[in-house]
Amino acid sequence: MRAWFFTEDAYPYLPDEDSYESIRVNLPNKYFDPATGADLYSMYLDMWCAADEMGLNIMNNEHHQTATCMVPAAPIMLGILARETKNARLLILGNPVSNRSQPVRVAEEMALIDVLSRGRLECGFVRGVPYEIAPANVFPYRGTEKLWEAHDLITKAWITHDGPFNFEGRWFHARQVNIWPRPFQQPHPPVWVTMGSAGTAAQVAQRGHVGAVFLAGYPRIRAIFDGYRKGYLETHGTEMPIDRLAYCALICVGNTEQEGLDGAEKLLWYMSSNKVPPQYSNPPGYHSP
């Protein structure tokens, strides 16, 4: 089993909760103080470097137009960590490729980070959460189709070494694809994909990638993981390797039980106060019928 250090790089200095409609998308950036933000970025980078020194791997992600995550461009942070760390595997989970117009650019960015880190990159792809639709200015429907088409273009760009190729898909069209540099790891960095249902888990399993689940309780996560196991067995004819499933949970620890419970109460407050109105949290067409 591998462990990953993760922080979402939140900006905690917010106005009273009753004074704003949503913590995502339309919270005015007048509440962001650049000097304070610079201090926070330094603190978070120091934490990641400390994790590397302690033998932990590092996970990074991105979100847009929100105080809950100050990293709208995870590849930039990962590029810094590729140079500043020495041993940790560097996981980006992930690239919201359904919302990107240029998957080839993602292939280039990830290849560069893989070379900078001398082969420590683990590359994740995500569809993106519902409230990313408005900042990305994209249609909310058929996101999973777009994810897999972008995935196919990116992986082909990574493994093609004999000159340019053209790509004609439903969602993406690319001419003369010939990325420099190519990845350090061959044929390409390990791939992770987030899973939200047994159906999406089966699609991840068919490709043999690591499937990851965030913040799901036991009944839901069991169904998703069972979907992965079934899909892997049907596609590959063998039981899945034990390193194909990943889970991110929320926990609180303290020196005493009460200290842990107090921390958990604060965490629950943070989760429940992440208020987002329906037009952002559930855009029409995002969820399948």
Rosetta blueprint (number, residue, H / E / L):
1 M L
2 R L
3 A L
4 W E
5 F E
6 F E
7 T L
8 E L
9 D L
10 A L
11 Y L
12 P L
13 Y L
14 L L
15 P L
16 D L
17 E H
18 D H
19 S H
20 Y L
21 E L
22 S L
23 I L
24 R E
25 V L
26 N L
27 L L
28 P L
29 N H
30 K H
31 Y H
32 F L
33 D L
34 P H
35 A H
36 T H
37 G H
38 A H
39 D H
40 L H
41 Y H
42 S H
43 M H
44 Y H
45 L H
46 D H
47 M H
48 W H
49 C H
50 A H
51 A H
52 D H
53 E H
54 M L
55 G L
56 L L
57 N E
58 I E
59 M E
60 N E
61 N L
62 E L
63 H L
64 H L
65 Q L
66 T E
67 A L
68 T L
69 C L
70 M L
71 V L
72 P L
73 A L
74 A H
75 P H
76 I H
77 M H
78 L H
79 G H
80 I H
81 L H
82 A H
83 R H
84 E H
85 T L
86 K L
87 N L
88 A L
89 R L
90 L E
91 L E
92 I E
93 L E
94 G E
95 N E
96 P L
97 V H
98 S H
99 N H
100 R L
101 S L
102 Q L
103 P H
104 V H
105 R H
106 V H
107 A H
108 E H
109 E H
110 M H
111 A H
112 L H
113 I H
114 D H
115 V H
116 L H
117 S L
118 R L
119 G L
120 R L
121 L E
122 E E
123 C E
124 G E
125 F E
126 V L
127 R L
128 G L
129 V L
130 P H
131 Y H
132 E H
133 I H
134 A H
135 P H
136 A H
137 N L
138 V L
139 F L
140 P L
141 Y L
142 R L
143 G H
144 T H
145 E H
146 K H
147 L H
148 W H
149 E H
150 A H
151 H H
152 D H
153 L H
154 I H
155 T H
156 K H
157 A H
158 W H
159 I H
160 T L
161 H L
162 D L
163 G L
164 P L
165 F E
166 N E
167 F E
168 E E
169 G L
170 R L
171 W L
172 F L
173 H E
174 A E
175 R E
176 Q E
177 V E
178 N L
179 I L
180 W L
181 P L
182 R L
183 P L
184 F L
185 Q L
186 Q L
187 P L
188 H L
189 P L
190 P L
191 V E
192 W E
193 V E
194 T E
195 M L
196 G L
197 S L
198 A H
199 G H
200 T H
201 A H
202 A H
203 Q H
204 V H
205 A H
206 Q H
207 R H
208 G L
209 H L
210 V E
211 G E
212 A E
213 V E
214 F E
215 L L
216 A L
217 G L
218 Y H
219 P H
220 R H
221 I H
222 R H
223 A H
224 I H
225 F H
226 D H
227 G H
228 Y H
229 R H
230 K H
231 G H
232 Y H
233 L H
234 E H
235 T H
236 H H
237 G L
238 T L
239 E L
240 M L
241 P L
242 I H
243 D H
244 R H
245 L E
246 A E
247 Y E
248 C E
249 A L
250 L L
251 I L
252 C L
253 V L
254 G L
255 N L
256 T L
257 E H
258 Q H
259 E H
260 G H
261 L H
262 D H
263 G H
264 A H
265 E H
266 K H
267 L H
268 L H
269 W H
270 Y H
271 M H
272 S H
273 S L
274 N L
275 K L
276 V L
277 P L
278 P H
279 Q H
280 Y H
281 S H
282 N L
283 P L
284 P L
285 G L
286 Y L
287 H L
288 S L
289 P L
